[in-house]
Amino acid sequence: MLLVATLFMASAMMTNFMHTAVAATMVSDLGDLTNFKTMARDTLELVAKGDLAKAEKRSTDFEIAWDEKEPTLYLMNKTEWDVIDDAADAAIGSLRQSSPDASGAEQAVTGLLNALDDPTAH
């Protein structure tokens, strides 16, 4: 009886582990967005340091890369692309204001990272 209970618990733990591992490795219909996430994280780190000029430049790197991939990504999933594109526009726009606000930029770039992590949640 103890052996059966132990095997049942081990099976349940393995199932939970596998679900967690799958969830952590899921990618959107747009494929691997790691490069875009890296640029957005870099931008957020620069905002946190108060270097909004460099953050704006890094967000421009994101914009250029995103625009270059638009023809492919848009066709893969228009809805997810739109969610990320809207978040990117907000993040980039927050840094291109004549007097950017660090708090607003942080919120907008965080929104971009959230959209990149799960564009279906928006």
N, CA, C and O atoms as a printed pandas DataFrame, in Angstrom:
     atom_number atom_name residue_name chain_id  residue_number  x_coord  y_coord  z_coord
0              1         N          MET        A               1    0.827   -1.192    0.000
1              2        CA          MET        A               1    0.000    0.000    0.000
2              3         C          MET        A               1    0.878    1.267    0.000
3              4         O          MET        A               1    0.608    2.226   -0.723
4              5         N          LEU        A               2    1.909    1.243    0.810
5              6        CA          LEU        A               2    2.817    2.391    0.871
6              7         C          LEU        A               2    3.507    2.598   -0.471
7              8         O          LEU        A               2    3.695    3.734   -0.907
8              9         N          LEU        A               3    3.881    1.511   -1.119
9             10        CA          LEU        A               3    4.521    1.600   -2.421
10            11         C          LEU        A               3    3.578    2.227   -3.452
11            12         O          LEU        A               3    4.010    3.053   -4.256
12            13         N          VAL        A               4    2.323    1.855   -3.439
13            14        CA          VAL        A               4    1.339    2.408   -4.374
14            15         C          VAL        A               4    1.165    3.909   -4.131
15            16         O          VAL        A               4    1.115    4.693   -5.078
16            17         N          ALA        A               5    1.075    4.295   -2.883
17            18        CA          ALA        A               5    0.919    5.720   -2.548
18            19         C          ALA        A               5    2.154    6.503   -2.984
19            20         O          ALA        A               5    2.030    7.611   -3.507
20            21         N          THR        A               6    3.327    5.947   -2.777
21            22        CA          THR        A               6    4.564    6.615   -3.172
22            23         C          THR        A               6    4.635    6.772   -4.685
23            24         O          THR        A               6    5.003    7.835   -5.185
24            25         N          LEU        A               7    4.283    5.719   -5.411
25            26        CA          LEU        A               7    4.287    5.798   -6.869
26            27         C          LEU        A               7    3.269    6.811   -7.368
27            28         O          LEU        A               7    3.545    7.541   -8.320
28            29         N          PHE        A               8    2.097    6.870   -6.745
29            30        CA          PHE        A               8    1.074    7.833   -7.129
30            31         C          PHE        A               8    1.583    9.265   -6.930
31            32         O          PHE        A               8    1.405   10.119   -7.799
32            33         N          MET        A               9    2.210    9.519   -5.789
33            34        CA          MET        A               9    2.730   10.858   -5.495
34            35         C          MET        A               9    3.841   11.221   -6.476
35            36         O          MET        A               9    3.902   12.355   -6.952
36            37         N          ALA        A              10    4.716   10.271   -6.779
37            38        CA          ALA        A              10    5.799   10.526   -7.717
38            39         C          ALA        A              10    5.241   10.842   -9.101
39            40         O          ALA        A              10    5.741   11.730   -9.791
40            41         N          SER        A              11    4.212   10.117   -9.499
41            42        CA          SER        A              11    3.582   10.349  -10.796
42            43         C          SER        A              11    2.942   11.740  -10.841
43            44         O          SER        A              11    3.076   12.456  -11.833
44            45         N          ALA        A              12    2.254   12.115   -9.773
45            46        CA          ALA        A              12    1.618   13.435   -9.718
46            47         C          ALA        A              12    2.667   14.541   -9.766
47            48         O          ALA        A              12    2.467   15.552  -10.439
48            49         N          MET        A              13    3.773   14.363   -9.064
49            50        CA          MET        A              13    4.836   15.366   -9.064
50            51         C          MET        A              13    5.466   15.481  -10.456
51            52         O          MET        A              13    5.764   16.586  -10.909
52            53         N          MET        A              14    5.668   14.360  -11.127
53            54        CA          MET        A              14    6.255   14.381  -12.460
54            55         C          MET        A              14    5.317   15.070  -13.440
55            56         O          MET        A              14    5.765   15.841  -14.289
56            57         N          THR        A              15    4.026   14.802  -13.332
57            58        CA          THR        A              15    3.049   15.448  -14.209
58            59         C          THR        A              15    3.065   16.955  -13.995
59            60         O          THR        A              15    3.054   17.718  -14.961
60            61         N          ASN        A              16    3.091   17.391  -12.742
61            62        CA          ASN        A              16    3.148   18.820  -12.424
62            63         C          ASN        A              16    4.426   19.435  -12.981
63            64         O          ASN        A              16    4.394   20.526  -13.550
64            65         N          PHE        A              17    5.549   18.743  -12.820
65            66        CA          PHE        A              17    6.828   19.236  -13.329
66            67         C          PHE        A              17    6.772   19.395  -14.842
67            68         O          PHE        A              17    7.235   20.398  -15.384
68            69         N          MET        A              18    6.204   18.401  -15.523
69            70        CA          MET        A              18    6.132   18.448  -16.977
70            71         C          MET        A              18    5.243   19.585  -17.447
71            72         O          MET        A              18    5.571   20.247  -18.431
72            73         N          HIS        A              19    4.123   19.831  -16.770
73            74        CA          HIS        A              19    3.251   20.952  -17.141
74            75         C          HIS        A              19    3.972   22.281  -16.952
75            76         O          HIS        A              19    3.847   23.186  -17.777
76            77         N          THR        A              20    4.727   22.395  -15.861
77            78        CA          THR        A              20    5.481   23.620  -15.597
78            79         C          THR        A              20    6.548   23.827  -16.661
79            80         O          THR        A              20    6.726   24.938  -17.159
80            81         N          ALA        A              21    7.253   22.766  -17.007
81            82        CA          ALA        A              21    8.305   22.862  -18.018
82            83         C          ALA        A              21    7.731   23.252  -19.373
83            84         O          ALA        A              21    8.316   24.069  -20.085
84            85         N          VAL        A              22    6.602   22.678  -19.729
85            86        CA          VAL        A              22    5.966   23.013  -21.004
86            87         C          VAL        A              22    5.530   24.464  -21.006
87            88         O          VAL        A              22    5.756   25.170  -21.988
88            89         N          ALA        A              23    4.916   24.924  -19.937
89            90        CA          ALA        A              23    4.457   26.313  -19.852
90            91         C          ALA        A              23    5.629   27.277  -19.961
91            92         O          ALA        A              23    5.513   28.331  -20.588
92            93         N          ALA        A              24    6.752   26.925  -19.357
93            94        CA          ALA        A              24    7.911   27.815  -19.375
94            95         C          ALA        A              24    8.546   27.896  -20.749
95            96         O          ALA        A              24    9.208   28.886  -21.062
96            97         N          THR        A              25    8.362   26.876  -21.577
97            98        CA          THR        A              25    9.010   26.866  -22.877
98            99         C          THR        A              25    8.051   27.185  -24.016
99           100         O          THR        A              25    8.452   27.153  -25.179
100          101         N          MET        A              26    6.798   27.492  -23.707
101          102        CA          MET        A              26    5.842   27.797  -24.766
102          103         C          MET        A              26    6.235   29.087  -25.462
103          104         O          MET        A              26    6.669   30.049  -24.828
104          105         N          VAL        A              27    6.077   29.088  -26.752
105          106        CA          VAL        A              27    6.311   30.300  -27.524
106          107         C          VAL        A              27    5.014   30.670  -28.214
107          108         O          VAL        A              27    4.139   29.828  -28.414
108          109         N          SER        A              28    4.903   31.898  -28.564
109          110        CA          SER        A              28    3.691   32.341  -29.236
110          111         C          SER        A              28    3.685   31.813  -30.663
111          112         O          SER        A              28    4.644   31.191  -31.120
112          113         N          ASP        A              29    2.591   32.073  -31.347
113          114        CA          ASP        A              29    2.504   31.712  -32.764
114          115         C          ASP        A              29    3.540   32.463  -33.592
115          116         O          ASP        A              29    3.809   32.102  -34.738
116          117         N          LEU        A              30    4.118   33.503  -33.011
117          118        CA          LEU        A              30    5.115   34.294  -33.728
118          119         C          LEU        A              30    6.510   33.678  -33.649
119          120         O          LEU        A              30    7.452   34.194  -34.250
120          121         N          GLY        A              31    6.641   32.596  -32.924
121          122        CA          GLY        A              31    7.935   31.911  -32.846
122          123         C          GLY        A              31    8.806   32.460  -31.729
123          124         O          GLY        A              31    8.312   32.982  -30.729
124          125         N          ASP        A              32   10.088   32.332  -31.918
125          126        CA          ASP        A              32   11.062   32.727  -30.908
126          127         C          ASP        A              32   11.246   34.246  -30.913
127          128         O          ASP        A              32   11.740   34.825  -31.881
128          129         N          LEU        A              33   10.845   34.865  -29.829
129          130        CA          LEU        A              33   10.927   36.327  -29.716
130          131         C          LEU        A              33   12.060   36.760  -28.789
131          132         O          LEU        A              33   12.077   37.893  -28.307
132          133         N          THR        A              34   13.004   35.856  -28.543
133          134        CA          THR        A              34   14.093   36.114  -27.597
134          135         C          THR        A              34   14.853   37.392  -27.917
135          136         O          THR        A              34   15.141   38.178  -27.015
136          137         N          ASN        A              35   15.177   37.609  -29.171
137          138        CA          ASN        A              35   15.936   38.801  -29.554
138          139         C          ASN        A              35   15.177   40.076  -29.201
139          140         O          ASN        A              35   15.766   41.049  -28.730
140          141         N          PHE        A              36   13.877   40.062  -29.430
141          142        CA          PHE        A              36   13.059   41.235  -29.106
142          143         C          PHE        A              36   12.953   41.427  -27.595
143          144         O          PHE        A              36   12.995   42.555  -27.104
144          145         N          LYS        A              37   12.817   40.327  -26.863
145          146        CA          LYS        A              37   12.760   40.404  -25.401
146          147         C          LYS        A              37   14.063   40.963  -24.846
147          148         O          LYS        A              37   14.049   41.750  -23.899
148          149         N          THR        A              38   15.177   40.565  -25.424
149          150        CA          THR        A              38   16.479   41.072  -24.975
150          151         C          THR        A              38   16.567   42.581  -25.165
151          152         O          THR        A              38   17.015   43.298  -24.271
152          153         N          MET        A              39   16.144   43.057  -26.318
153          154        CA          MET        A              39   16.193   44.497  -26.574
154          155         C          MET        A              39   15.261   45.255  -25.627
155          156         O          MET        A              39   15.607   46.332  -25.142
156          157         N          ALA        A              40   14.094   44.697  -25.370
157          158        CA          ALA        A              40   13.146   45.354  -24.456
158          159         C          ALA        A              40   13.690   45.346  -23.030
159          160         O          ALA        A              40   13.559   46.340  -22.316
160          161         N          ARG        A              41   14.299   44.237  -22.605
161          162        CA          ARG        A              41   14.905   44.198  -21.252
162          163         C          ARG        A              41   16.054   45.194  -21.138
163          164         O          ARG        A              41   16.195   45.876  -20.124
164          165         N          ASP        A              42   16.877   45.272  -22.186
165          166        CA          ASP        A              42   17.963   46.256  -22.197
166          167         C          ASP        A              42   17.399   47.666  -22.033
167          168         O          ASP        A              42   17.931   48.479  -21.277
168          169         N          THR        A              43   16.328   47.936  -22.745
169          170        CA          THR        A              43   15.693   49.246  -22.673
170          171         C          THR        A              43   15.197   49.518  -21.261
171          172         O          THR        A              43   15.397   50.611  -20.730
172          173         N          LEU        A              44   14.554   48.536  -20.656
173          174        CA          LEU        A              44   14.038   48.694  -19.296
174          175         C          LEU        A              44   15.169   48.934  -18.302
175          176         O          LEU        A              44   15.031   49.760  -17.400
176          177         N          GLU        A              45   16.272   48.233  -18.453
177          178        CA          GLU        A              45   17.422   48.430  -17.563
178          179         C          GLU        A              45   17.968   49.854  -17.693
179          180         O          GLU        A              45   18.339   50.473  -16.695
180          181         N          LEU        A              46   18.015   50.368  -18.917
181          182        CA          LEU        A              46   18.498   51.737  -19.125
182          183         C          LEU        A              46   17.534   52.754  -18.517
183          184         O          LEU        A              46   17.960   53.760  -17.949
184          185         N          VAL        A              47   16.246   52.490  -18.638
185          186        CA          VAL        A              47   15.251   53.381  -18.011
186          187         C          VAL        A              47   15.451   53.362  -16.501
187          188         O          VAL        A              47   15.439   54.410  -15.855
188          189         N          ALA        A              48   15.635   52.165  -15.936
189          190        CA          ALA        A              48   15.813   52.044  -14.484
190          191         C          ALA        A              48   17.061   52.787  -14.011
191          192         O          ALA        A              48   17.096   53.294  -12.890
192          193         N          LYS        A              49   18.070   52.852  -14.853
193          194        CA          LYS        A              49   19.305   53.582  -14.513
194          195         C          LYS        A              49   19.151   55.089  -14.727
195          196         O          LYS        A              49   20.018   55.874  -14.342
196          197         N          GLY        A              50   18.044   55.475  -15.344
197          198        CA          GLY        A              50   17.811   56.894  -15.592
198          199         C          GLY        A              50   18.434   57.402  -16.878
199          200         O          GLY        A              50   18.431   58.607  -17.129
200          201         N          ASP        A              51   18.972   56.500  -17.704
201          202        CA          ASP        A              51   19.588   56.895  -18.967
202          203         C          ASP        A              51   18.554   56.787  -20.087
203          204         O          ASP        A              51   18.573   55.851  -20.887
204          205         N          LEU        A              52   17.667   57.754  -20.121
205          206        CA          LEU        A              52   16.556   57.714  -21.064
206          207         C          LEU        A              52   16.998   57.924  -22.507
207          208         O          LEU        A              52   16.344   57.436  -23.429
208          209         N          ALA        A              53   18.100   58.643  -22.714
209          210        CA          ALA        A              53   18.612   58.834  -24.081
210          211         C          ALA        A              53   19.082   57.504  -24.662
211          212         O          ALA        A              53   18.761   57.179  -25.805
212          213         N          LYS        A              54   19.836   56.739  -23.886
213          214        CA          LYS        A              54   20.287   55.429  -24.362
214          215         C          LYS        A              54   19.114   54.456  -24.465
215          216         O          LYS        A              54   19.086   53.603  -25.352
216          217         N          ALA        A              55   18.152   54.586  -23.562
217          218        CA          ALA        A              55   16.966   53.736  -23.615
218          219         C          ALA        A              55   16.194   53.998  -24.911
219          220         O          ALA        A              55   15.699   53.066  -25.545
220          221         N          GLU        A              56   16.096   55.264  -25.295
221          222        CA          GLU        A              56   15.407   55.602  -26.546
222          223         C          GLU        A              56   16.154   55.004  -27.739
223          224         O          GLU        A              56   15.532   54.509  -28.680
224          225         N          LYS        A              57   17.469   55.049  -27.700
225          226        CA          LYS        A              57   18.255   54.464  -28.798
226          227         C          LYS        A              57   18.052   52.950  -28.861
227          228         O          LYS        A              57   17.929   52.380  -29.945
228          229         N          ARG        A              58   18.019   52.311  -27.705
229          230        CA          ARG        A              58   17.818   50.858  -27.692
230          231         C          ARG        A              58   16.413   50.504  -28.150
231          232         O          ARG        A              58   16.213   49.474  -28.794
232          233         N          SER        A              59   15.440   51.342  -27.827
233          234        CA          SER        A              59   14.079   51.087  -28.300
234          235         C          SER        A              59   13.992   51.258  -29.819
235          236         O          SER        A              59   13.176   50.615  -30.479
236          237         N          THR        A              60   14.836   52.127  -30.358
237          238        CA          THR        A              60   14.891   52.276  -31.814
238          239         C          THR        A              60   15.464   51.010  -32.457
239          240         O          THR        A              60   15.026   50.604  -33.533
240          241         N          ASP        A              61   16.445   50.388  -31.795
241          242        CA          ASP        A              61   16.963   49.098  -32.277
242          243         C          ASP        A              61   15.818   48.089  -32.358
243          244         O          ASP        A              61   15.686   47.359  -33.340
244          245         N          PHE        A              62   14.994   48.061  -31.309
245          246        CA          PHE        A              62   13.824   47.177  -31.288
246          247         C          PHE        A              62   12.911   47.492  -32.469
247          248         O          PHE        A              62   12.489   46.599  -33.203
248          249         N          GLU        A              63   12.618   48.773  -32.636
249          250        CA          GLU        A              63   11.695   49.197  -33.688
250          251         C          GLU        A              63   12.186   48.766  -35.073
251          252         O          GLU        A              63   11.409   48.259  -35.882
252          253         N          ILE        A              64   13.449   48.965  -35.333
253          254        CA          ILE        A              64   14.012   48.600  -36.635
254          255         C          ILE        A              64   13.919   47.087  -36.858
255          256         O          ILE        A              64   13.490   46.635  -37.920
256          257         N          ALA        A              65   14.320   46.318  -35.857
257          258        CA          ALA        A              65   14.264   44.852  -35.969
258          259         C          ALA        A              65   12.828   44.367  -36.116
259          260         O          ALA        A              65   12.551   43.476  -36.919
260          261         N          TRP        A              66   11.918   44.950  -35.346
261          262        CA          TRP        A              66   10.503   44.562  -35.396
262          263         C          TRP        A              66    9.920   44.875  -36.770
263          264         O          TRP        A              66    9.215   44.050  -37.352
264          265         N          ASP        A              67   10.213   46.062  -37.285
265          266        CA          ASP        A              67    9.696   46.450  -38.595
266          267         C          ASP        A              67   10.259   45.562  -39.710
267          268         O          ASP        A              67    9.559   45.255  -40.676
268          269         N          GLU        A              68   11.513   45.155  -39.574
269          270        CA          GLU        A              68   12.111   44.276  -40.580
270          271         C          GLU        A              68   11.420   42.913  -40.611
271          272         O          GLU        A              68   11.313   42.295  -41.670
272          273         N          LYS        A              69   10.956   42.448  -39.463
273          274        CA          LYS        A              69   10.303   41.135  -39.368
274          275         C          LYS        A              69    8.791   41.199  -39.576
275          276         O          LYS        A              69    8.124   40.166  -39.631
276          277         N          GLU        A              70    8.257   42.408  -39.691
277          278        CA          GLU        A              70    6.805   42.560  -39.798
278          279         C          GLU        A              70    6.186   41.704  -40.901
279          280         O          GLU        A              70    5.198   41.020  -40.633
280          281         N          PRO        A              71    6.712   41.704  -42.125
281          282        CA          PRO        A              71    6.040   40.923  -43.176
282          283         C          PRO        A              71    5.872   39.440  -42.819
283          284         O          PRO        A              71    4.858   38.830  -43.160
284          285         N          THR        A              72    6.835   38.881  -42.155
285          286        CA          THR        A              72    6.758   37.469  -41.772
286          287         C          THR        A              72    5.891   37.277  -40.539
287          288         O          THR        A              72    5.000   36.428  -40.531
288          289         N          LEU        A              73    6.146   38.058  -39.500
289          290        CA          LEU        A              73    5.439   37.879  -38.230
290          291         C          LEU        A              73    3.948   38.179  -38.355
291          292         O          LEU        A              73    3.116   37.480  -37.775
292          293         N          TYR        A              74    3.620   39.205  -39.104
293          294        CA          TYR        A              74    2.215   39.588  -39.248
294          295         C          TYR        A              74    1.400   38.452  -39.868
295          296         O          TYR        A              74    0.262   38.203  -39.467
296          297         N          LEU        A              75    1.977   37.782  -40.824
297          298        CA          LEU        A              75    1.270   36.676  -41.473
298          299         C          LEU        A              75    1.154   35.445  -40.568
299          300         O          LEU        A              75    0.254   34.624  -40.741
300          301         N          MET        A              76    2.067   35.325  -39.604
301          302        CA          MET        A              76    2.035   34.170  -38.698
302          303         C          MET        A              76    0.861   34.266  -37.726
303          304         O          MET        A              76    0.203   33.265  -37.442
304          305         N          ASN        A              77    0.601   35.471  -37.216
305          306        CA          ASN        A              77   -0.527   35.672  -36.309
306          307         C          ASN        A              77   -0.775   37.176  -36.185
307          308         O          ASN        A              77   -0.086   37.874  -35.442
308          309         N          LYS        A              78   -1.764   37.653  -36.921
309          310        CA          LYS        A              78   -2.051   39.092  -36.973
310          311         C          LYS        A              78   -2.452   39.646  -35.608
311          312         O          LYS        A              78   -2.074   40.763  -35.253
312          313         N          THR        A              79   -3.211   38.874  -34.851
313          314        CA          THR        A              79   -3.683   39.347  -33.546
314          315         C          THR        A              79   -2.524   39.518  -32.579
315          316         O          THR        A              79   -2.406   40.562  -31.938
316          317         N          GLU        A              80   -1.665   38.509  -32.462
317          318        CA          GLU        A              80   -0.514   38.604  -31.564
318          319         C          GLU        A              80    0.438   39.703  -32.017
319          320         O          GLU        A              80    0.987   40.436  -31.195
320          321         N          TRP        A              81    0.630   39.813  -33.323
321          322        CA          TRP        A              81    1.505   40.861  -33.836
322          323         C          TRP        A              81    0.969   42.237  -33.444
323          324         O          TRP        A              81    1.725   43.107  -33.011
324          325         N          ASP        A              82   -0.338   42.423  -33.600
325          326        CA          ASP        A              82   -0.953   43.715  -33.254
326          327         C          ASP        A              82   -0.768   44.051  -31.776
327          328         O          ASP        A              82   -0.486   45.198  -31.431
328          329         N          VAL        A              83   -0.927   43.054  -30.904
329          330        CA          VAL        A              83   -0.770   43.284  -29.462
330          331         C          VAL        A              83    0.643   43.773  -29.163
331          332         O          VAL        A              83    0.832   44.757  -28.448
332          333         N          ILE        A              84    1.621   43.082  -29.711
333          334        CA          ILE        A              84    3.016   43.464  -29.459
334          335         C          ILE        A              84    3.332   44.791  -30.129
335          336         O          ILE        A              84    4.024   45.624  -29.544
336          337         N          ASP        A              85    2.843   45.003  -31.338
337          338        CA          ASP        A              85    3.116   46.251  -32.044
338          339         C          ASP        A              85    2.553   47.452  -31.296
339          340         O          ASP        A              85    3.209   48.489  -31.193
340          341         N          ASP        A              86    1.337   47.314  -30.773
341          342        CA          ASP        A              86    0.749   48.406  -29.987
342          343         C          ASP        A              86    1.571   48.695  -28.731
343          344         O          ASP        A              86    1.795   49.853  -28.377
344          345         N          ALA        A              87    2.017   47.626  -28.061
345          346        CA          ALA        A              87    2.837   47.805  -26.856
346          347         C          ALA        A              87    4.184   48.428  -27.212
347          348         O          ALA        A              87    4.700   49.265  -26.471
348          349         N          ALA        A              88    4.744   48.025  -28.333
349          350        CA          ALA        A              88    6.023   48.600  -28.779
350          351         C          ALA        A              88    5.860   50.085  -29.095
351          352         O          ALA        A              88    6.701   50.899  -28.713
352          353         N          ASP        A              89    4.786   50.435  -29.786
353          354        CA          ASP        A              89    4.534   51.846  -30.103
354          355         C          ASP        A              89    4.424   52.681  -28.830
355          356         O          ASP        A              89    4.942   53.795  -28.766
356          357         N          ALA        A              90    3.749   52.139  -27.820
357          358        CA          ALA        A              90    3.610   52.868  -26.551
358          359         C          ALA        A              90    4.971   53.027  -25.862
359          360         O          ALA        A              90    5.287   54.100  -25.347
360          361         N          ALA        A              91    5.765   51.966  -25.856
361          362        CA          ALA        A              91    7.077   52.025  -25.201
362          363         C          ALA        A              91    8.002   53.010  -25.918
363          364         O          ALA        A              91    8.636   53.858  -25.290
364          365         N          ILE        A              92    8.063   52.883  -27.220
365          366        CA          ILE        A              92    8.932   53.767  -28.008
366          367         C          ILE        A              92    8.457   55.208  -27.896
367          368         O          ILE        A              92    9.261   56.122  -27.716
368          369         N          GLY        A              93    7.161   55.404  -28.003
369          370        CA          GLY        A              93    6.600   56.754  -27.894
370          371         C          GLY        A              93    6.874   57.392  -26.548
371          372         O          GLY        A              93    7.098   58.599  -26.462
372          373         N          SER        A              94    6.857   56.585  -25.496
373          374        CA          SER        A              94    7.108   57.137  -24.157
374          375         C          SER        A              94    8.530   57.668  -24.028
375          376         O          SER        A              94    8.790   58.575  -23.238
376          377         N          LEU        A              95    9.438   57.106  -24.797
377          378        CA          LEU        A              95   10.839   57.535  -24.736
378          379         C          LEU        A              95   11.155   58.643  -25.739
379          380         O          LEU        A              95   12.200   59.287  -25.644
380          381         N          ARG        A              96   10.271   58.864  -26.682
381          382        CA          ARG        A              96   10.505   59.894  -27.706
382          383         C          ARG        A              96    9.807   61.205  -27.393
383          384         O          ARG        A              96    9.851   62.135  -28.199
384          385         N          GLN        A              97    9.175   61.295  -26.257
385          386        CA          GLN        A              97    8.555   62.556  -25.864
386          387         C          GLN        A              97    9.641   63.609  -25.690
387          388         O          GLN        A              97   10.801   63.274  -25.449
388          389         N          SER        A              98    9.274   64.864  -25.810
389          390        CA          SER        A              98   10.271   65.931  -25.657
390          391         C          SER        A              98   10.896   65.907  -24.264
391          392         O          SER        A              98   12.075   66.224  -24.106
392          393         N          SER        A              99   10.126   65.541  -23.276
393          394        CA          SER        A              99   10.633   65.362  -21.907
394          395         C          SER        A              99   10.109   64.025  -21.386
395          396         O          SER        A              99    9.097   63.985  -20.687
396          397         N          PRO        A             100   10.792   62.935  -21.722
397          398        CA          PRO        A             100   10.285   61.624  -21.299
398          399         C          PRO        A             100   10.233   61.485  -19.778
399          400         O          PRO        A             100   11.101   61.974  -19.056
400          401         N          ASP        A             101    9.206   60.813  -19.328
401          402        CA          ASP        A             101    9.002   60.556  -17.910
402          403         C          ASP        A             101    9.471   59.133  -17.620
403          404         O          ASP        A             101    8.965   58.182  -18.215
404          405         N          ALA        A             102   10.429   58.981  -16.713
405          406        CA          ALA        A             102   10.997   57.669  -16.421
406          407         C          ALA        A             102    9.942   56.689  -15.930
407          408         O          ALA        A             102    9.959   55.518  -16.309
408          409         N          SER        A             103    9.039   57.148  -15.104
409          410        CA          SER        A             103    7.999   56.270  -14.573
410          411         C          SER        A             103    7.069   55.776  -15.684
411          412         O          SER        A             103    6.734   54.594  -15.749
412          413         N          GLY        A             104    6.663   56.689  -16.542
413          414        CA          GLY        A             104    5.807   56.318  -17.663
414          415         C          GLY        A             104    6.516   55.400  -18.642
415          416         O          GLY        A             104    5.922   54.461  -19.172
416          417         N          ALA        A             105    7.792   55.678  -18.876
417          418        CA          ALA        A             105    8.579   54.827  -19.772
418          419         C          ALA        A             105    8.740   53.433  -19.186
419          420         O          ALA        A             105    8.634   52.435  -19.897
420          421         N          GLU        A             106    8.998   53.373  -17.885
421          422        CA          GLU        A             106    9.140   52.075  -17.225
422          423         C          GLU        A             106    7.854   51.261  -17.363
423          424         O          GLU        A             106    7.896   50.066  -17.656
424          425         N          GLN        A             107    6.740   51.901  -17.156
425          426        CA          GLN        A             107    5.444   51.222  -17.268
426          427         C          GLN        A             107    5.215   50.748  -18.707
427          428         O          GLN        A             107    4.756   49.626  -18.923
428          429         N          ALA        A             108    5.527   51.587  -19.675
429          430        CA          ALA        A             108    5.293   51.239  -21.082
430          431         C          ALA        A             108    6.220   50.113  -21.544
431          432         O          ALA        A             108    5.785   49.206  -22.254
432          433         N          VAL        A             109    7.473   50.166  -21.152
433          434        CA          VAL        A             109    8.415   49.116  -21.555
434          435         C          VAL        A             109    8.080   47.803  -20.849
435          436         O          VAL        A             109    8.220   46.729  -21.434
436          437         N          THR        A             110    7.640   47.886  -19.603
437          438        CA          THR        A             110    7.183   46.688  -18.897
438          439         C          THR        A             110    5.973   46.085  -19.614
439          440         O          THR        A             110    5.848   44.865  -19.720
440          441         N          GLY        A             111    5.099   46.940  -20.098
441          442        CA          GLY        A             111    3.949   46.471  -20.881
442          443         C          GLY        A             111    4.384   45.756  -22.152
443          444         O          GLY        A             111    3.783   44.758  -22.550
444          445         N          LEU        A             112    5.430   46.271  -22.783
445          446        CA          LEU        A             112    5.975   45.618  -23.970
446          447         C          LEU        A             112    6.525   44.242  -23.625
447          448         O          LEU        A             112    6.275   43.268  -24.335
448          449         N          LEU        A             113    7.274   44.166  -22.533
449          450        CA          LEU        A             113    7.812   42.866  -22.109
450          451         C          LEU        A             113    6.689   41.879  -21.804
451          452         O          LEU        A             113    6.785   40.702  -22.154
452          453         N          ASN        A             114    5.635   42.347  -21.160
453          454        CA          ASN        A             114    4.493   41.481  -20.865
454          455         C          ASN        A             114    3.830   40.995  -22.157
455          456         O          ASN        A             114    3.444   39.830  -22.258
456          457         N          ALA        A             115    3.700   41.874  -23.127
457          458        CA          ALA        A             115    3.107   41.491  -24.409
458          459         C          ALA        A             115    3.986   40.477  -25.132
459          460         O          ALA        A             115    3.477   39.536  -25.740
460          461         N          LEU        A             116    5.295   40.663  -25.070
461          462        CA          LEU        A             116    6.201   39.710  -25.686
462          463         C          LEU        A             116    6.144   38.347  -25.001
463          464         O          LEU        A             116    6.238   37.305  -25.650
464          465         N          ASP        A             117    5.990   38.375  -23.690
465          466        CA          ASP        A             117    5.910   37.115  -22.932
466          467         C          ASP        A             117    4.636   36.353  -23.235
467          468         O          ASP        A             117    4.654   35.125  -23.322
468          469         N          ASP        A             118    3.527   37.067  -23.397
469          470        CA          ASP        A             118    2.260   36.391  -23.666
470          471         C          ASP        A             118    1.315   37.332  -24.412
471          472         O          ASP        A             118    0.487   38.002  -23.796
472          473         N          PRO        A             119    1.438   37.380  -25.726
473          474        CA          PRO        A             119    0.571   38.277  -26.490
474          475         C          PRO        A             119   -0.893   37.861  -26.506
475          476         O          PRO        A             119   -1.748   38.630  -26.944
476          477         N          THR        A             120   -1.186   36.680  -26.043
477          478        CA          THR        A             120   -2.588   36.232  -26.014
478          479         C          THR        A             120   -3.311   36.721  -24.777
479          480         O          THR        A             120   -4.538   36.651  -24.713
480          481         N          ALA        A             121   -2.573   37.218  -23.786
481          482        CA          ALA        A             121   -3.179   37.642  -22.516
482          483         C          ALA        A             121   -3.740   39.062  -22.600
483          484         O          ALA        A             121   -4.365   39.528  -21.647
484          485         N          HIS        A             122   -3.535   39.741  -23.691
485          486        CA          HIS        A             122   -3.947   41.147  -23.783
486          487         C          HIS        A             122   -5.167   41.312  -24.641
487          488         O          HIS        A             122   -5.647   42.431  -24.824
